[in-house]
Amino acid sequence: MTRALMIQGTGSNVGKSMLVAGLCRAAARRGLSVAPFKPQNMSNNAAVTSDGGEIGRAQALQALACGVPLVVDMNPVLLKPESDVGSQVIVQGKRLTTARARDYAKLKPQLLKSVMESFNRLKSQHDLVIVEGAGSPAEVNLRAGDIANMGFAQAANVPVILAGDIDRGGVIAQIIGTQAVIDPGDAALVSGFLINKFRGDPSLFDDGYAFIEKHSGWRGFGVLPYFDQAWKLPAEDGLDIRDAQRSGALNVVCLGLSRIANFDDLDPLLQEPGVSVTMLRAGQVLPGDTDVVIVPGSKSTRGDLAFLRAQGWDIDLKAHVRRGGHVLGICGGYQMLGRVIRDPEGIEGPAGDTEGLGFLDVETVMSPDKRLTEASAVHVATNQSFQGYEIHIGRTEGADRARPFATVESRAEGATSADGRIAGSYLHGMFRDDDFRAAWLQGFGAMAQTDGYDVTVQRVLDQLADHVEQHLDVEQILATAR
């Protein structure tokens, strides 16, 4: 009979995704067929699945740790924020609607049905399902109709292990406070706790660990030191976006848009010793020594175009181009580089047109149909093939499409300016391909590392599993599953 266990956290960004990935790899190395599951995720960093949908990027990494293909059932509800008060609701890989936060609560009863369908399908296909919660069960104001934490755990009768983050401080209060505020029936589902992200000598926390066990009555599964190789794995949370600034390297700057999407496109460049990557934050000025600017994907292209202008980055980009700099727009960034974005149906706000940056002679028309597909492409400038994926709404046409960025099955994809310094493409994931990344960097006089990106990710997943095995009681954690 298939078993399951759930990792919930005392808050957001406590390391649940990494914990689940490490446990998935540890369980898979025991010969078990394992699958990850997150009932509800909120992220604009999504992955295209083998069955033609989209799920959160963290579940894609966890599936990689399990050694199984990505399927939409691993993340049946994905919320993609489009504004401060509303999100696109993706159910089992497909867009259902766009809902404001207060209206989303009304959808939860019907969403629980889809969540349980997906969970039960995974259970029927694997020996073990490891579930990741979202946010914290201590958010008791959200408990009614909950499908992300204890609401799901109760519906599925799944035991819970609570993870606390000692790095942010107050971990004793995090765990004991969580127990104090949740319903006793929910607390009864908790099999124990673990401490994550410890820095220094873990024995220094022995008294605190014993205090939590005594006052909560929950057993402890261990103290996990901070995993310093985590930055080499694809991040899902915008809080994890990092820089890799190196002197004497090719200077790549990515604009930190307010609704940035699929920012893990940058991860392979972060690991290149010959590349300096900077994520430009709100209020910062584009450095004068920038070689390449990447305008990344966005969940709200028109909104982020207004955000970009509010930072003065449109002016910085014009100066950068005058100095001979290069610009690459990916997905929403590609749309922004054109002359105009037309939104006749008001998909991204009030219906109307938004003036683009004008670096490419193309225009985009938004439409409700989303394109979700994996792609085998050939980069025109280097004649180098690579694998990527598309996940976007809108169709882009114009004169600069006569100089495509790539070809996909002999179809022209993207656009390039006449001088070749401005390019746009809908293809995500291009830099994961080692040969393409090497060819692209060579065009700027930079050398790629010899070790492959995917090889690095697999190696780090093994190191993560080793780390988890060394410091946590993995056998007992897995034994809690039912």
C-alpha positions in Angstrom: 0.0 0.0 0.0 1.3 3.4 -1.0 2.4 5.6 2.0 2.7 9.4 2.3 4.1 12.0 4.6 4.0 15.7 4.6 6.6 18.4 5.4 5.0 21.6 6.7 6.8 24.7 7.8 6.6 27.2 10.6 6.6 29.9 7.8 7.4 30.6 4.2 10.9 30.1 2.9 11.9 27.8 5.8 13.4 25.4 3.4 10.5 23.0 2.8 11.3 22.5 -0.9 14.9 21.6 -0.3 13.9 19.2 2.6 11.4 17.4 0.3 14.0 17.2 -2.5 16.6 15.8 -0.2 14.1 13.2 1.3 12.9 12.3 -2.2 16.4 11.5 -3.4 17.2 9.6 -0.1 14.0 7.5 -0.5 14.7 6.9 -4.2 18.2 5.7 -3.4 16.5 3.1 -1.2 14.9 1.6 -4.3 11.5 3.2 -3.7 9.3 4.7 -6.4 8.8 8.2 -5.0 6.8 11.2 -6.2 6.6 14.8 -4.8 3.3 16.5 -4.2 2.3 20.0 -3.3 -1.4 20.6 -3.2 -1.2 24.3 -3.7 1.7 26.4 -4.7 2.1 30.1 -5.3 4.9 30.9 -7.7 5.6 32.6 -11.1 8.5 30.2 -11.6 6.8 27.3 -13.5 7.9 24.2 -15.4 6.2 22.6 -18.4 5.3 18.9 -17.7 5.5 15.9 -19.9 1.7 15.8 -20.1 1.4 19.3 -21.4 0.7 21.4 -18.4 2.6 23.5 -15.9 3.6 23.1 -12.2 5.8 24.9 -9.7 9.5 24.8 -10.4 10.2 23.3 -6.9 8.1 20.2 -7.8 10.1 19.9 -11.0 13.3 19.8 -9.0 11.8 17.3 -6.6 10.6 15.1 -9.5 14.2 15.2 -10.8 15.4 14.1 -7.3 12.9 11.2 -7.5 14.0 10.3 -11.1 10.5 10.5 -12.4 8.9 12.6 -15.3 7.1 15.8 -14.4 3.3 15.5 -14.4 0.6 18.0 -13.5 -0.6 15.9 -10.6 2.5 16.8 -8.6 1.1 20.3 -8.2 -2.6 20.4 -8.9 -3.2 24.0 -7.9 -0.7 26.7 -8.9 -1.3 30.3 -8.2 0.6 32.8 -10.4 0.4 36.3 -8.9 -0.5 38.9 -11.5 -1.0 41.8 -9.1 -0.9 42.5 -5.4 -4.4 41.3 -5.0 -5.0 38.7 -7.7 -3.6 35.6 -9.2 -4.0 33.3 -12.2 -5.4 30.0 -11.0 -3.9 26.9 -12.7 -5.7 23.6 -11.9 -4.1 20.3 -13.0 -1.8 22.2 -15.4 -4.4 24.4 -17.1 -5.6 28.0 -16.5 -9.0 27.9 -14.7 -9.5 31.6 -14.0 -8.0 34.8 -12.6 -9.2 35.5 -9.0 -8.7 38.1 -6.4 -7.5 36.8 -3.0 -10.9 37.2 -1.3 -12.7 35.4 -4.2 -10.2 32.6 -4.3 -11.5 31.3 -0.9 -14.8 30.6 -2.6 -13.0 28.3 -5.1 -11.3 26.1 -2.5 -14.1 23.5 -2.0 -14.1 22.6 -5.7 -10.3 22.7 -5.8 -10.0 20.2 -3.0 -11.6 17.7 -5.2 -8.9 18.2 -7.9 -6.2 18.1 -5.3 -7.4 14.7 -3.9 -7.8 13.3 -7.5 -4.2 14.2 -8.2 -2.9 12.9 -4.9 -4.8 9.6 -5.3 -3.4 9.1 -8.8 0.1 9.6 -7.6 -0.5 7.2 -4.7 -1.7 4.6 -7.2 1.5 4.9 -9.2 4.2 5.0 -6.5 5.4 3.5 -3.3 5.8 6.8 -1.5 4.5 10.3 -1.9 6.3 13.1 -0.1 4.1 16.2 0.3 5.2 19.8 0.8 3.0 22.3 2.5 2.7 26.0 1.7 3.3 28.9 4.1 2.4 27.7 7.6 -0.4 25.9 9.4 -0.1 28.6 12.0 -2.0 30.9 9.6 -5.2 29.9 11.4 -7.1 32.7 9.6 -6.8 30.6 6.5 -7.7 27.3 8.0 -11.3 27.3 6.9 -11.3 25.6 3.4 -7.6 25.1 3.6 -6.1 22.8 0.9 -2.4 23.6 1.4 -1.6 22.4 4.9 -3.8 20.9 7.6 -6.9 21.0 5.5 -5.2 18.7 3.0 -3.5 16.6 5.7 -6.9 15.9 7.4 -8.6 15.1 4.1 -5.9 12.7 3.1 -5.0 11.4 6.6 -1.3 12.2 6.0 1.1 12.5 9.0 3.0 15.8 9.3 6.5 16.7 10.2 6.9 20.4 11.1 10.1 22.2 10.0 11.4 25.3 11.8 14.0 27.7 10.4 16.6 28.5 13.1 18.4 30.9 10.7 15.7 33.5 11.0 15.7 33.3 14.8 13.0 32.3 17.3 12.7 28.7 16.3 11.6 27.5 19.7 8.6 29.9 19.5 8.0 29.0 15.9 7.4 25.4 16.8 5.7 25.6 20.2 3.8 28.6 19.0 2.5 26.7 16.0 1.3 23.9 18.3 -0.4 26.5 20.6 -2.5 28.1 17.9 -3.6 25.2 15.7 -6.6 23.1 16.3 -5.9 20.1 18.6 -7.2 17.8 15.9 -4.6 19.2 13.5 -1.9 19.0 16.1 -2.6 15.3 16.5 -1.5 14.8 12.9 2.0 16.1 13.7 4.5 13.2 14.1 7.3 15.4 15.1 9.6 18.3 14.2 13.0 19.1 12.7 15.2 22.2 12.8 16.5 23.5 9.5 19.3 25.9 8.4 21.5 25.7 11.5 24.8 27.5 11.3 27.7 26.5 13.6 27.9 23.6 16.1 24.5 21.9 16.3 25.3 20.7 19.8 24.9 24.3 21.0 21.2 23.8 20.4 20.8 20.6 22.5 19.0 22.4 25.4 16.7 24.2 23.0 15.9 21.0 21.1 15.1 19.2 24.4 12.9 22.1 25.5 10.8 21.8 22.3 10.4 18.0 22.8 9.4 18.5 26.4 6.9 21.3 25.9 5.4 20.1 22.7 5.4 16.4 23.3 6.5 16.0 19.7 9.6 13.9 18.9 12.5 15.6 17.2 13.9 14.2 13.9 17.2 16.1 14.0 18.9 19.4 13.4 19.9 20.0 9.8 22.9 22.4 9.2 22.7 25.0 6.5 23.3 23.4 3.1 25.7 25.7 1.4 25.4 24.2 -2.0 21.7 25.0 -2.2 22.4 28.0 -4.5 23.4 25.5 -7.3 19.9 24.1 -7.4 17.1 25.9 -9.3 15.3 28.3 -6.9 11.5 28.9 -7.0 11.0 31.7 -4.5 11.9 35.2 -5.6 13.5 35.6 -2.1 16.2 33.2 -3.3 17.3 35.2 -6.3 21.1 35.8 -5.9 24.0 37.5 -7.7 27.3 36.1 -8.7 29.6 39.1 -9.1 33.1 38.4 -10.3 35.7 40.8 -11.5 37.1 40.6 -15.0 34.1 38.6 -16.2 31.4 39.1 -18.8 28.9 41.4 -17.0 25.3 40.2 -17.3 22.6 42.2 -15.6 19.0 41.0 -15.3 16.2 43.4 -14.6 14.5 42.5 -11.3 10.9 42.9 -12.4 8.2 43.0 -9.8 6.4 40.0 -11.4 9.5 38.3 -12.6 8.8 34.7 -13.9 11.0 31.7 -14.6 14.0 33.5 -13.2 15.8 30.1 -13.0 16.7 30.8 -16.7 19.7 32.5 -15.1 20.8 29.7 -12.9 23.3 28.1 -15.4 24.9 31.5 -15.9 25.3 31.9 -12.1 27.6 28.9 -12.1 29.9 30.1 -14.9 33.2 31.3 -13.5 33.6 33.6 -16.4 30.3 35.4 -16.0 29.3 38.0 -13.5 25.5 38.0 -12.9 23.7 40.9 -11.2 20.0 41.1 -10.4 19.1 44.8 -10.7 16.8 45.7 -7.8 14.2 48.4 -7.7 15.8 51.9 -7.4 19.2 50.7 -8.7 20.9 52.1 -11.8 22.1 49.9 -14.6 26.0 49.8 -14.3 27.9 51.5 -17.1 30.2 48.4 -17.6 27.3 46.1 -18.3 27.9 43.9 -21.4 24.5 42.2 -21.7 21.1 43.1 -20.2 18.5 40.3 -19.8 14.9 41.4 -19.7 13.3 38.3 -18.1 9.9 36.8 -18.2 7.0 38.4 -16.4 3.6 37.2 -15.2 2.3 40.7 -16.0 4.0 42.1 -19.0 2.2 45.4 -19.2 2.4 45.9 -15.4 6.1 45.2 -15.3 6.7 47.5 -18.3 5.3 50.3 -16.2 7.4 49.1 -13.2 10.5 49.1 -15.5 9.8 52.7 -16.6 9.2 53.8 -13.0 12.8 52.7 -12.1 14.2 54.7 -15.1 15.5 51.5 -16.6 14.1 52.4 -20.0 16.4 55.4 -20.0 19.3 53.2 -18.8 18.6 50.7 -21.6 18.8 53.3 -24.3 22.1 54.5 -22.9 23.4 50.9 -22.8 22.4 50.3 -26.4 24.1 53.6 -27.5 27.3 52.4 -25.8 27.1 49.2 -28.0 25.6 47.0 -25.3 23.6 43.9 -26.0 20.0 43.1 -24.8 18.2 39.7 -24.6 14.5 39.6 -23.9 13.0 36.3 -22.8 9.2 35.7 -23.0 7.6 38.8 -21.4 10.9 40.6 -21.8 10.8 39.9 -25.5 7.3 41.4 -25.7 8.5 44.5 -23.8 11.3 45.1 -26.4 8.8 45.6 -29.2 6.9 48.7 -30.3 3.6 48.0 -28.7 1.7 45.4 -26.6 -2.0 45.2 -27.5 -4.4 43.8 -25.0 -7.9 44.1 -26.6 -9.6 41.7 -24.2 -8.1 43.2 -21.0 -6.2 40.1 -20.0 -3.6 42.0 -18.1 -5.7 44.9 -16.8 -7.9 47.5 -18.6 -8.2 46.7 -22.3 -5.9 48.8 -24.5 -2.4 49.3 -25.9 0.8 49.8 -24.0 3.8 51.4 -25.7 6.8 49.1 -25.8 10.5 50.0 -25.4 10.9 50.1 -29.2 14.2 48.2 -29.5 12.6 45.6 -31.8 10.3 46.2 -34.8 7.6 43.8 -33.5 4.3 44.1 -31.8 2.5 41.7 -29.5 -1.3 40.9 -29.2 -2.4 39.3 -26.0 -4.9 36.5 -26.1 -6.3 34.1 -23.5 -4.8 31.0 -25.0 -1.6 30.0 -23.3 1.2 28.2 -25.2 2.7 25.4 -23.1 5.2 23.2 -25.0 8.7 21.8 -24.9 10.8 22.8 -27.9 13.9 21.6 -29.8 15.5 24.7 -31.3 18.5 25.9 -33.3 20.0 29.3 -32.4 20.4 31.1 -35.7 23.5 33.2 -34.8 25.6 30.2 -33.7 23.8 27.3 -35.5 23.8 25.6 -32.1 20.8 23.4 -31.2 19.3 23.4 -27.7 16.3 22.3 -25.7 13.9 24.8 -24.2 10.2 25.4 -23.5 7.5 28.0 -24.1 5.0 29.1 -21.4 3.3 32.3 -22.4 0.2 34.1 -23.7 0.4 36.5 -26.7 1.5 36.3 -30.3 4.4 38.5 -31.6 4.8 39.6 -35.2 6.8 42.3 -37.1 9.6 43.1 -39.5 12.4 41.9 -37.1 10.9 38.5 -37.1 12.5 38.1 -40.5 15.7 37.7 -38.5 14.6 35.0 -36.0 16.5 34.3 -32.7 16.0 30.6 -33.4 14.2 28.0 -35.5 11.9 25.4 -34.0 11.1 22.6 -36.4 11.9 25.0 -39.3 9.5 27.6 -37.8 11.0 31.0 -37.2 11.1 31.9 -33.4 11.8 35.2 -31.8 13.4 38.3 -33.4 16.7 40.1 -33.8 17.6 43.7 -34.6 19.4 44.5 -37.8 22.7 45.0 -36.0 22.3 41.8 -34.1 22.7 43.4 -30.6 19.0 43.2 -29.6 17.3 39.8 -29.5 14.0 38.4 -28.2 12.7 34.9 -27.7 9.9 33.0 -26.1 12.1 30.1 -25.3 12.9 29.5 -21.6 15.6 27.2 -20.4 18.1 27.8 -23.2 21.1 28.3 -20.9 20.6 24.8 -19.4 22.0 23.4 -22.6 25.8 23.2 -22.1 26.7 23.5 -25.8 24.4 26.4 -26.5 25.6 28.2 -23.3 29.2 27.7 -24.5 28.4 29.0 -28.0 26.5 32.0 -26.7 29.2 33.0 -24.2 31.9 32.5 -26.9 30.1 35.2 -28.9 31.1 37.6 -26.1 34.6 36.3 -25.7 33.8 34.3 -22.5 34.4 30.6 -21.9 31.9 28.2 -20.4 32.8 25.8 -17.6 33.7 22.2 -18.6 31.2 20.5 -16.1 27.7 20.3 -17.4 24.9 22.1 -15.7 22.5 19.1 -15.4 25.4 17.0 -14.2 26.0 19.6 -11.5 22.4 19.6 -10.4 22.3 15.8 -10.1 25.5 15.9 -8.1 24.2 18.5 -5.7 21.0 16.6 -5.3 23.1 13.6 -4.2 25.0 15.9 -1.8 21.8 17.2 -0.4 20.6 13.6 0.2 23.9 12.8 1.9 23.5 15.9 4.0 20.0 15.0 5.1 21.0 11.4 5.8 23.9 12.5 8.0 22.0 14.9 10.2 18.3 13.8 10.3 16.8 10.4 11.3 15.7 9.6 7.8 14.7 6.1 8.6 12.3 7.3 11.3 11.0 10.1 9.1 10.1 7.6 6.3 8.7 5.3 8.9 6.1 7.9 9.9 4.5 7.7 6.4 1.2 5.9 6.1 
